[in-house]
């Protein structure tokens, strides 16, 4: 059973732990040289500590210690989280090669698979429940590694990854409540609280970054929570619900891969062409850019919740709306129609006319 008072207490514990531990983590990061230096690709102009993900990790642990979730896969989930955090922390200090980071992510995924926590089946319209069979392990690895890197890649502005992951977790938590997925809800509450406690320090202008320690941990945990909750949903379109929830980081990553492949660049090479950079170049302020992407995340999260309980007709209409939003997102990222932005320009004209009338 989900005890609301216990959830509220765990939420407060997670917030306070993450908020308070960020102060010593910030000093520790500076002491050991785990700092982010400004360069031509980055927005910030002063040296900023990283390793903020340690505070998020500690806040999550504190919240979960109070809730004491019981699940057969919990030891392996915890082991994978430790590997992910250690890999991220080493990268924050020493900037390791992408293949080393990928190895850490694969090791974390292997813990889940060895415990039996895999995406075994999907529910499809017209076909019902489809067993994935021998490809279930591959799908699980792709999901864990893909979501982990998606959160990592969107971590380009102050408070962006923290806020986007929080919004996704709130959406997942609401569905977990409705479906009575107790362990998934416990994880969500602890993670949301930790994120909000850290966001105080991380929102623009950021005093500390979560670094790969935080973005990898959040990506890994969101992937795990999705496997515990969303993929257990028996709705007609359950296979697409997690993708809608994480549409912003997933499609930003997908667009980055397409863009780099089209330009014959390494898909592992960092650039400043992600959607948040495109919004900055379009003239939006740092804070407004983050809020715009938050708004997209809220829209996608809301549609995912509606999607999970929709009839076939309603689901079809939501699908059309989701595709339109994804196209708008692609226009903002500048990867469709040769960089032209007809939908975005149309919306701007409508908004301008409304302002002129008022």
Secondary structure, DSSP 8 states (H G I E B T S, - for coil): ---HHHHHHHHHHHHHHHHHHHHHHHHHHHHHT-EE---TT-S--S-EE--THHHHHHHHHHHHHHH----TTHHHHHHHHHHHHHHHHHHHHH---HHHHHHHHHHHHHHHHHHT----EEEETTTEEEE-GGGHHHHHHHHHHHHHHHHHHTTTSTTHHHHHHHHHHHHHHHHHHHHT-HHHHHHHHHHHHHHHHHHHHHSSS-SB--HHHHHHHHHHHHHHHHHHTGGG--STTHHHHHHHHTHHHHHHHHHHHHHHHHTT--TTS--S-SHHHHHHHTT--HHHHHHHHHHHHHHHHHHHHHHHT--HHHHHHHHHHHHHHHHHHHHHHT-SGGG--HHHHHHHHHHHHHHHH-
